[in-house]
C-alpha cells in the first residue's frame, strides 16, 4: 500500500473511531488529562523530552522522529468520585452533603506514526483531552431545578510532522481539530442572573468545533541528557449556541493555551528520569476564568465563569528496562489548585469540582515479541477539598474529589 493510501486509510479509521471517543469524563489538571496513552500516564504525564512512541504527537511532535512506524491503542477506565457540602441558608445550593453519580468512564486513545523520509516522521492521533461531568440526582435539585449537572467532553484529532536536523535537534508541528460537546441541566436558580434565560439550562447537547496547533522541539546537549519544550496555541471554538445564556461571550468556550517544558536524564542505559513543568492558561478563557459578578449577567462578555486560576503542574517520571521484555514506570505530579479557596466563587464549582492536585502513577510494558507489546498504567489521586462560599458570602460551600484510573493498551511496531 502506498504511503498516501496508508495515511488516508488511517485518517478514515481515526475519524470513524471519533464517534466512540466522545465519552463523558472529568479530568485531573483542571479539566485537562494528566497524560495520554499508557506510557505517558504511567509517568504522570512527564516525558516532553523523552518521546518513544506514536503518542508523542499529543505532547511533543518533535519526538515523533523516535517512534518509527507504530500503532498505539489504549483505553482508560476513569473513576472520579465527586461531592459537595453546603450549609444553611439554602441561598444557591441545597444544604447537605450530596455525591455526584456516574463514576465510571471509558476514555480511548489512538495514535499512529510513519517515517516518510530519513529525517521526517508523520503522526496522527485521536484523543480525549479531558472534560467535566457531574450529575446530582436529588429533589428538589442542587439549584431547585431538579437533577443538576453538566457534561463537557473535548476530542482532538491531531496530525503533523516531526523532523530531525541531526542527532541532537528535532522540531515538530501538529495542527489540531477539536470537537466539544456540552449540556447542562437543573440550573434554574441562575435564571435571574442570565442575559438569555432561554439558552441557560436543560437544552440538551450543544456542539462546538475549532482548531489550534501544537509545536515542539527536542535538544540533546549531552549523550544522556535531553531537553524538550511544547506549546499548544489557544483553540478558538465556535459557540455553544444552546448555552449562550450560561457561558461568557454568548456561549464561547475556547480551549486554553498551554505549554510544557522538561528534561530527561539517562542515569544508566536502562534507567531514565523525567522532570516536566506544565502551565495551562485557564484564566484567559472568560467562561472559565471570569469571577461571579451580580452586575454582569451570565452570557455577557464579563459574565460569571468558574473563576479558575491558571494551573501549573510539576511532573516526575521514571522508566526502567528491567529485562529485554519488561519495562516498568512510576510517576508523581502535583498541580496548583484552579478553584479559588475561601472565596465566594464555589456555587458554580459544584458543577465542576476539579480539586485534584496530587497524582500517583505506575505502569509497565511487556513485549511478546519484536512487534507486539502490552501496556498498562494506573493512577490514584487522593481526596482534595476546597472550601468557600456562595456569591453572597452567607452560605458555606465545599467541593471535593478523588480519582482512580486504570489504562490498558497495545502497541504494534511495524519495524
C-alpha positions as CSV (number, residue, x, y, z in Angstrom):
1,X,0.0,0.0,0.0
2,X,1.4,3.4,-0.9
3,X,2.1,5.9,1.8
4,X,-0.7,8.3,0.6
5,X,-3.2,5.5,0.7
6,X,-2.0,4.3,4.1
7,X,-2.3,7.8,5.6
8,X,-5.7,8.2,4.0
9,X,-6.9,4.9,5.4
10,X,-5.5,5.6,8.8
11,X,-7.2,9.0,8.8
12,X,-10.6,7.5,7.9
13,X,-10.2,4.9,10.7
14,X,-9.4,7.7,13.2
15,X,-12.4,9.8,12.2
16,X,-14.7,6.8,12.4
17,X,-13.3,5.9,15.8
18,X,-14.0,9.5,16.9
19,X,-17.7,8.7,17.4
20,X,-16.7,6.4,20.2
21,X,-14.1,8.7,21.8
22,X,-16.8,11.3,22.6
23,X,-17.4,10.0,26.1
24,X,-18.2,11.9,29.3
25,X,-15.3,12.4,31.6
26,X,-13.9,14.6,34.4
27,X,-10.2,15.3,34.1
28,X,-7.3,15.9,36.5
29,X,-5.3,19.1,35.8
30,X,-8.3,21.4,35.9
31,X,-10.3,19.7,33.2
32,X,-7.2,18.5,31.2
33,X,-5.9,14.9,31.3
34,X,-2.6,14.5,33.0
35,X,-1.3,12.2,30.3
36,X,-2.4,10.5,27.1
37,X,-1.6,6.8,26.4
38,X,-0.4,4.1,28.8
39,X,3.3,5.1,28.7
40,X,2.6,8.8,29.4
41,X,0.0,8.0,32.1
42,X,2.5,5.6,33.9
43,X,4.8,8.5,34.4
44,X,2.2,11.1,35.4
45,X,2.3,12.8,32.1
46,X,6.1,13.5,32.2
47,X,8.2,12.9,29.1
48,X,8.1,16.0,26.9
49,X,11.9,15.4,26.4
50,X,11.7,11.6,26.1
51,X,9.2,10.6,23.4
52,X,9.4,7.0,22.2
53,X,6.0,6.1,20.8
54,X,3.4,7.4,18.4
55,X,1.5,9.3,21.2
56,X,4.4,11.8,21.0
57,X,2.2,13.9,18.7
58,X,-0.2,14.6,21.6
59,X,2.6,16.0,23.8
60,X,5.7,17.0,21.7
61,X,5.5,16.3,17.9
62,X,9.3,16.7,17.7
63,X,9.5,13.3,19.4
64,X,7.8,11.6,16.5
65,X,11.3,11.1,15.0
66,X,12.0,8.4,17.6
67,X,8.8,6.4,17.1
68,X,9.3,4.7,13.7
69,X,6.2,3.1,12.2
70,X,4.0,2.3,15.1
71,X,0.3,1.8,16.1
72,X,-0.7,2.6,19.6
73,X,-4.2,1.9,21.0
74,X,-5.3,2.3,24.6
75,X,-8.3,2.7,26.8
76,X,-8.6,4.1,30.3
77,X,-11.2,3.2,32.9
78,X,-11.5,6.6,34.7
79,X,-13.3,6.7,38.0
80,X,-13.8,10.2,39.6
81,X,-15.7,10.5,42.8
82,X,-17.2,14.0,43.3
83,X,-19.3,15.6,46.0
84,X,-20.2,18.9,47.6
85,X,-21.3,20.0,51.0
86,X,-23.4,23.2,51.6
87,X,-24.6,24.8,54.8
88,X,-27.7,26.8,55.6
89,X,-29.3,29.0,54.5
90,X,-30.2,27.5,51.1
91,X,-29.4,30.6,49.1
92,X,-27.9,29.0,46.0
93,X,-27.2,25.3,46.8
94,X,-29.3,22.6,48.5
95,X,-27.8,22.1,52.0
96,X,-26.3,18.8,53.0
97,X,-23.6,16.5,51.5
98,X,-24.5,15.2,48.1
99,X,-22.5,12.9,45.8
100,X,-22.4,13.1,42.1
101,X,-23.5,10.0,40.1
102,X,-21.8,8.4,37.1
103,X,-18.4,7.5,38.5
104,X,-17.1,5.3,35.6
105,X,-16.0,6.4,32.2
106,X,-14.1,4.8,29.3
107,X,-11.6,7.1,27.6
108,X,-9.9,5.6,24.5
109,X,-6.9,6.8,22.6
110,X,-5.4,6.1,19.1
111,X,-2.1,7.1,17.6
112,X,-0.1,6.1,14.5
113,X,3.3,7.2,13.3
114,X,5.1,6.6,10.0
115,X,8.5,7.8,8.7
116,X,8.1,9.4,5.3
117,X,11.8,10.2,4.8
118,X,15.1,9.5,6.5
119,X,14.6,12.5,8.8
120,X,10.8,13.2,8.9
121,X,8.0,11.2,10.5
122,X,4.2,11.7,10.1
123,X,1.9,11.1,13.0
124,X,-1.9,11.1,13.6
125,X,-3.9,10.7,16.8
126,X,-7.4,10.8,18.1
127,X,-7.6,11.5,21.8
128,X,-9.9,12.8,24.6
129,X,-8.2,15.9,26.1
130,X,-10.4,15.9,29.2
131,X,-13.7,17.4,30.3
132,X,-16.1,17.9,33.2
133,X,-19.0,15.8,34.3
134,X,-21.3,15.9,37.3
135,X,-24.8,14.6,37.9
136,X,-26.6,15.3,41.2
137,X,-29.8,13.3,41.4
138,X,-31.9,14.6,44.2
139,X,-35.1,16.6,44.8
140,X,-35.7,19.5,44.6
141,X,-32.2,19.6,43.0
142,X,-29.0,21.3,43.9
143,X,-30.3,24.6,42.5
144,X,-34.0,23.9,43.0
145,X,-34.4,22.9,39.3
146,X,-34.4,19.1,39.6
147,X,-31.5,16.9,38.8
148,X,-28.5,19.1,38.2
149,X,-25.2,18.7,36.4
150,X,-23.0,19.4,33.4
151,X,-21.4,17.2,30.8
152,X,-18.4,18.5,28.7
153,X,-16.1,16.5,26.6
154,X,-13.3,17.5,24.2
155,X,-12.0,15.3,21.4
156,X,-8.8,16.2,19.5
157,X,-7.8,15.0,16.0
158,X,-4.1,15.8,15.6
159,X,-1.9,15.2,12.6
160,X,1.5,16.5,12.0
161,X,5.2,16.0,11.3
162,X,8.4,15.6,13.3
163,X,11.7,16.5,11.6
164,X,15.3,15.9,12.9
165,X,18.1,18.1,11.6
166,X,20.7,15.9,13.2
167,X,21.1,13.5,16.1
168,X,20.9,16.4,18.6
169,X,18.0,18.5,17.5
170,X,14.4,17.9,16.2
171,X,11.3,20.0,15.8
172,X,7.6,19.2,15.2
173,X,4.3,20.8,14.3
174,X,0.8,19.3,14.6
175,X,-2.4,21.1,13.7
176,X,-5.3,20.1,15.9
177,X,-9.0,19.9,15.1
178,X,-11.2,19.9,18.2
179,X,-14.8,18.9,18.8
180,X,-16.6,19.7,22.0
181,X,-20.0,18.5,23.3
182,X,-21.8,20.1,26.3
183,X,-25.1,20.0,28.1
184,X,-26.3,21.4,31.4
185,X,-29.5,20.8,33.4
186,X,-31.1,21.9,36.7
187,X,-29.6,25.4,36.7
188,X,-32.9,27.3,37.1
189,X,-31.6,29.2,40.2
190,X,-29.4,31.2,37.8
191,X,-32.3,32.4,35.6
192,X,-32.4,35.8,37.2
193,X,-28.7,36.3,36.5
194,X,-28.7,35.3,32.8
195,X,-28.7,37.5,29.8
196,X,-30.5,34.8,27.8
197,X,-32.6,32.5,30.1
198,X,-34.0,30.5,27.2
199,X,-30.5,29.3,26.5
200,X,-29.2,28.7,30.0
201,X,-30.2,25.2,31.1
202,X,-32.0,22.0,30.0
203,X,-31.3,22.5,26.3
204,X,-29.8,19.1,25.6
205,X,-26.4,18.6,23.9
206,X,-24.7,21.5,22.0
207,X,-21.7,21.1,19.8
208,X,-18.7,23.3,19.2
209,X,-15.8,23.0,16.7
210,X,-12.5,24.7,16.4
211,X,-8.8,24.4,15.5
212,X,-5.4,25.1,17.1
213,X,-1.8,23.8,16.8
214,X,1.0,22.2,18.8
215,X,4.6,22.9,18.2
216,X,7.6,21.4,19.9
217,X,11.4,20.9,19.9
218,X,13.8,18.5,21.5
219,X,17.5,19.1,22.0
220,X,20.2,16.8,23.3
221,X,23.1,18.8,24.8
222,X,24.8,15.6,26.0
223,X,24.6,11.9,25.2
224,X,22.5,11.1,28.3
225,X,20.5,14.4,28.6
226,X,17.6,15.7,26.6
227,X,15.6,18.9,26.8
228,X,12.1,19.2,25.4
229,X,9.5,22.0,25.0
230,X,6.0,22.0,23.6
231,X,3.5,24.8,23.2
232,X,-0.2,24.4,22.3
233,X,-2.0,27.5,21.0
234,X,-5.4,28.6,22.2
235,X,-8.0,26.7,20.3
236,X,-10.7,29.1,19.1
237,X,-14.0,27.3,19.2
238,X,-17.4,28.0,17.8
239,X,-20.0,28.9,20.4
240,X,-22.3,26.6,22.3
241,X,-25.4,28.3,20.9
242,X,-27.8,26.4,23.2
243,X,-25.9,27.8,26.2
244,X,-25.5,31.4,25.1
245,X,-27.1,32.5,28.4
246,X,-24.7,30.4,30.6
247,X,-21.1,30.8,29.3
248,X,-19.5,34.2,28.9
249,X,-19.3,35.8,25.4
250,X,-22.6,34.2,24.4
251,X,-21.6,30.6,24.8
252,X,-17.9,30.8,24.0
253,X,-15.7,28.0,25.5
254,X,-12.3,28.1,23.9
255,X,-9.5,25.6,24.8
256,X,-6.8,27.5,26.7
257,X,-3.2,27.7,25.5
258,X,-0.7,25.6,27.5
259,X,3.0,24.7,27.4
260,X,5.2,22.0,28.8
261,X,9.0,22.0,29.3
262,X,11.1,19.2,30.7
263,X,14.4,17.3,30.9
264,X,15.1,13.6,30.5
265,X,18.3,12.1,32.1
266,X,19.6,8.6,31.4
267,X,21.1,7.6,34.8
268,X,22.1,4.3,33.2
269,X,21.4,2.8,29.8
270,X,18.2,1.2,31.3
271,X,17.0,3.9,33.7
272,X,15.7,7.3,32.7
273,X,14.3,10.1,34.9
274,X,11.9,12.8,33.6
275,X,11.0,16.1,35.2
276,X,8.5,18.4,33.5
277,X,6.6,21.6,34.2
278,X,3.3,22.3,32.5
279,X,1.3,25.5,32.6
280,X,-2.4,25.8,31.5
281,X,-3.8,29.3,31.0
282,X,-7.4,28.8,32.2
283,X,-7.8,32.4,33.3
284,X,-7.5,33.7,29.7
285,X,-10.8,31.9,28.7
286,X,-13.6,34.1,30.1
287,X,-16.1,31.3,30.5
288,X,-13.6,29.5,32.8
289,X,-11.7,32.4,34.4
290,X,-14.4,35.1,35.0
291,X,-15.4,35.5,38.6
292,X,-19.1,35.6,39.7
293,X,-20.5,39.1,39.3
294,X,-24.1,40.0,40.1
295,X,-23.8,43.1,37.9
296,X,-22.7,41.2,34.8
297,X,-25.4,38.8,33.5
298,X,-24.4,35.2,32.6
299,X,-23.6,35.0,28.9
300,X,-22.2,38.5,28.5
301,X,-18.5,39.3,27.9
302,X,-18.0,39.9,31.7
303,X,-20.5,37.3,32.8
304,X,-19.6,34.8,35.5
305,X,-17.4,31.8,34.9
306,X,-15.9,29.2,37.2
307,X,-13.3,31.8,38.5
308,X,-10.5,29.3,37.8
309,X,-6.9,30.4,38.1
310,X,-4.1,29.2,35.8
311,X,-2.8,25.7,36.7
312,X,0.9,24.9,36.9
313,X,1.9,21.2,37.2
314,X,5.2,19.6,38.3
315,X,5.7,16.1,36.9
316,X,8.2,13.5,37.8
317,X,8.5,10.2,36.0
318,X,10.9,7.2,35.9
319,X,11.2,4.4,33.4
320,X,13.4,1.3,33.9
321,X,14.0,-1.5,31.4
322,X,14.0,-4.4,33.8
323,X,14.6,-7.0,31.1
324,X,14.6,-7.1,27.3
325,X,10.8,-7.8,27.5
326,X,9.7,-5.8,30.6
327,X,9.7,-2.1,31.2
328,X,8.3,-0.6,34.4
329,X,7.4,3.0,35.1
330,X,6.4,5.2,38.1
331,X,5.4,8.9,38.4
332,X,4.1,11.7,40.6
333,X,2.6,15.0,39.7
334,X,1.4,18.0,41.7
335,X,-0.7,20.8,40.2
336,X,-1.7,24.1,41.7
337,X,-5.4,24.5,42.6
338,X,-7.6,26.1,39.9
339,X,-10.5,26.8,42.3
340,X,-10.2,29.8,44.5
341,X,-10.0,28.8,48.1
342,X,-12.0,30.7,50.8
343,X,-13.7,32.8,48.1
344,X,-17.3,33.4,47.2
345,X,-16.9,31.5,43.9
346,X,-17.9,28.0,45.0
347,X,-21.6,27.9,43.8
348,X,-20.8,27.2,40.1
349,X,-17.8,25.0,41.0
350,X,-20.3,22.4,42.4
351,X,-20.8,21.6,38.8
352,X,-17.0,21.3,38.1
353,X,-15.2,20.2,41.4
354,X,-11.8,19.8,39.7
355,X,-10.0,19.8,43.1
356,X,-7.4,17.1,42.4
357,X,-3.8,18.2,42.9
358,X,-1.7,15.0,43.7
359,X,-1.4,12.1,41.2
360,X,0.5,8.9,42.0
361,X,1.1,6.6,39.0
362,X,2.7,3.4,37.9
363,X,2.8,1.2,34.8
364,X,4.6,-1.3,32.7
365,X,5.0,-2.7,29.2
366,X,5.7,-6.2,28.2
367,X,7.0,-7.3,24.8
368,X,5.5,-10.5,23.5
369,X,7.9,-10.3,20.5
370,X,9.8,-7.7,18.5
371,X,6.5,-6.3,17.2
372,X,3.8,-6.6,19.8
373,X,3.7,-5.1,23.3
374,X,1.1,-4.8,26.1
375,X,1.0,-1.6,28.0
376,X,-0.6,-0.9,31.4
377,X,-0.9,2.1,33.8
378,X,-2.7,3.0,37.0
379,X,-3.3,6.4,38.6
380,X,-4.6,7.4,42.0
381,X,-5.4,10.9,43.1
382,X,-6.3,11.2,46.8
383,X,-9.3,13.3,48.0
384,X,-8.8,17.1,48.0
385,X,-11.4,19.5,49.4
386,X,-11.8,23.2,48.6
387,X,-14.0,25.3,50.9
388,X,-15.5,28.7,50.4
389,X,-18.9,30.4,50.0
390,X,-21.7,31.1,47.6
391,X,-21.9,34.5,45.8
392,X,-23.4,36.4,48.8
393,X,-20.9,35.0,51.3
394,X,-23.7,33.8,53.5
395,X,-23.7,30.1,52.6
396,X,-20.7,27.9,53.2
397,X,-19.9,25.5,50.4
398,X,-17.1,23.0,49.9
399,X,-16.3,20.6,47.0
400,X,-14.1,17.6,46.8
401,X,-13.0,14.7,44.6
402,X,-10.7,11.7,44.5
403,X,-9.9,9.6,41.4
404,X,-8.7,6.2,40.2
405,X,-7.8,5.4,36.7
406,X,-6.6,2.1,35.0
407,X,-5.3,2.1,31.5
408,X,-4.6,-0.8,29.2
409,X,-3.0,-0.6,25.8
410,X,-1.5,-2.4,22.8
411,X,1.5,-1.2,20.7
412,X,2.5,-2.7,17.4
413,X,5.9,-1.8,15.9
414,X,5.9,-2.4,12.2
415,X,9.7,-2.3,12.1
